[in-house]
């Protein structure tokens, strides 16, 4: 894929790919640190280890469609929090 605002592959990163993947050329580095990490229900494949969220088996932010998933979930979370604040 071509680098753009939705996808970026940092071929110079010494950690690329930071997760196991079949196709490192389609590994999206845009969300190197997942913005959904703090959400309890992010939709990703994570496990809790000693109270810490371990996302090492999750590739959602690193797949080509990860941009769309992350923006959808963030939009839903913003709407949910707005509703909570309006009902106070």
Contact map, one row per residue, 1 for C-alpha under 8 A:
1110001000000000000000001100000000000000000000000000000000000000000000000000000000000000
1111001100000000000000000000000000000000000000000000000000000000000000000000000000000000
1111111110000000000000000000000000000000000000000000000000000000000000000000000000000000
0111111100000000000000000000000000000000000000000000000000000000000000000000000000000000
0011111100000000000000000000000000000000000000000000000000000000000000000000000000000000
0011111100000000000000000000010000000000000000000000000000000000001000000000000000000000
1111111110000000000000000001110000000000000000000000000000000001001000000000000000000000
0111111111000000000000000001110000000000000000000000000000000000000000000000000000000000
0010001111100000000000001111110000000000000000000000000000000000000000000000000000000000
0000000111111001000000000000100000000000000000000000000000000000000000000000000000000000
0000000011111001000000000000000000000000000000000000000000000000000000000000000000000000
0000000001111101000000000000000000000000000000000000000000000000000000000000000000000000
0000000001111111000000000000000000000000000000000000000000000000000000000000000000000000
0000000000011111000000000000000000000000000000000000000000000000000000000000000000000000
0000000000001111110000000000000000000000000000000000000000000000000000000000000000000000
0000000001111111111000010000000000000000000000000000000000000000000000000000000000000000
0000000000000011111110010010000000000000000000000000000000000000000000000000000000000000
0000000000000011111100000000000000000000000000000000000000000000000000000000000000000000
0000000000000001111110000000000000000000000000000000000111100000000000000000000000000000
0000000000000000111111000000000000000000000000000000000000000000000000000000000000000000
0000000000000000101111110010000000000000000000000000000000000000000000000000000000000000
0000000000000000000111110000000000000000000000000000000000000000000000000000000000000000
0000000000000000000011111110000000000000000000000000000000000000000000000000000000000000
0000000000000001100011111110000000000000000000000000000000000000000000000000000000000000
1000000010000000000000111110000000000000000000000000000000000000000000000000000000000000
1000000010000000000000111111000000000000000000000000000000000011000000000000000000000000
0000000010000000100010111111100000000000000000000000000000000111000000000000000000000000
0000001110000000000000000111111000000000000000000000000000001111000000000000000000000000
0000001111000000000000000011111100000000000000000000000000000100000000000000000000000000
0000011110000000000000000001111100000000000000000000000000001100000000000000000000000000
0000000000000000000000000001111111100000000000000000000000001100000000000000000000000000
0000000000000000000000000000111111000000000000000000000000001100000000000000000000000000
0000000000000000000000000000001111101000000000000000000000000000000000000000000000000000
0000000000000000000000000000001111111000000000000000000000001000000000000000000000000000
0000000000000000000000000000001011111100000000000000000000000000000001000000000000000000
0000000000000000000000000000000001111110010000000000000000000000000001001100000000000000
0000000000000000000000000000000011111111010000000000100000000000000000000000000000000000
0000000000000000000000000000000000111111000000000000000000000000000000000000000000000000
0000000000000000000000000000000000011111110000000000000000000000000000000000000000000000
0000000000000000000000000000000000001111110000000000000000000000000000000000000000000000
0000000000000000000000000000000000000011111100000000000000000000000000000000000000000000
0000000000000000000000000000000000011011111100000000000000000000000000001000000000000000
0000000000000000000000000000000000000000111110000000000000000000000000000000000000000000
0000000000000000000000000000000000000000111111000000001001110000000000000000000000000000
0000000000000000000000000000000000000000001111100000001011100000000000000000000000000000
0000000000000000000000000000000000000000000111110000111111000000000000000000000000000000
0000000000000000000000000000000000000000000011111000111000000000000000000000000000000000
0000000000000000000000000000000000000000000001111111110000000000000000000000000000000000
0000000000000000000000000000000000000000000000111111110000000000000000000000000000000000
0000000000000000000000000000000000000000000000011111000000000000000000000000000000000000
0000000000000000000000000000000000000000000000011111100000000000000000000000000000000000
0000000000000000000000000000000000000000000000011111110000000000000000000000000000000000
0000000000000000000000000000000000001000000001111011111000000000000000000000000000000000
0000000000000000000000000000000000000000000001111001111110000000000000000000000000000000
0000000000000000000000000000000000000000000111100000111111000000000000000000000000000000
0000000000000000001000000000000000000000000001000000011111000000000000000000000000000000
0000000000000000001000000000000000000000000011000000011111100000000000000000000000000000
0000000000000000001000000000000000000000000111000000001111111000000000000000000000000000
0000000000000000001000000000000000000000000110000000000011111110000000000000000000000000
0000000000000000000000000000000000000000000100000000000001111110110010000000000000000000
0000000000000000000000000001011101000000000000000000000001111110111011000000000000000000
0000000000000000000000000011111100000000000000000000000000111111010000000000000000000000
0000000000000000000000000111000000000000000000000000000000111111110000000000000000000000
0000001000000000000000000111000000000000000000000000000000000111111000000000000000000000
0000000000000000000000000000000000000000000000000000000000011011111110000000000000000000
0000000000000000000000000000000000000000000000000000000000011111111111000000000000000000
0000011000000000000000000000000000000000000000000000000000001001111111100000000000000000
0000000000000000000000000000000000000000000000000000000000000000111111110000000000000000
0000000000000000000000000000000000000000000000000000000000011000111111111000000000000000
0000000000000000000000000000000000110000000000000000000000001000011111111100000000000000
0000000000000000000000000000000000000000000000000000000000000000001111111110000000000000
0000000000000000000000000000000000000000000000000000000000000000000111111111000000000000
0000000000000000000000000000000000010000010000000000000000000000000011111111100000000000
0000000000000000000000000000000000010000000000000000000000000000000001111111110000000000
0000000000000000000000000000000000000000000000000000000000000000000000111111111000000000
0000000000000000000000000000000000000000000000000000000000000000000000011111111100000000
0000000000000000000000000000000000000000000000000000000000000000000000001111111110000000
0000000000000000000000000000000000000000000000000000000000000000000000000111111111000000
0000000000000000000000000000000000000000000000000000000000000000000000000011111111100000
0000000000000000000000000000000000000000000000000000000000000000000000000001111111110000
0000000000000000000000000000000000000000000000000000000000000000000000000000111111111000
0000000000000000000000000000000000000000000000000000000000000000000000000000011111111100
0000000000000000000000000000000000000000000000000000000000000000000000000000001111111110
0000000000000000000000000000000000000000000000000000000000000000000000000000000111111111
0000000000000000000000000000000000000000000000000000000000000000000000000000000011111111
0000000000000000000000000000000000000000000000000000000000000000000000000000000001111111
0000000000000000000000000000000000000000000000000000000000000000000000000000000000111111
0000000000000000000000000000000000000000000000000000000000000000000000000000000000011111
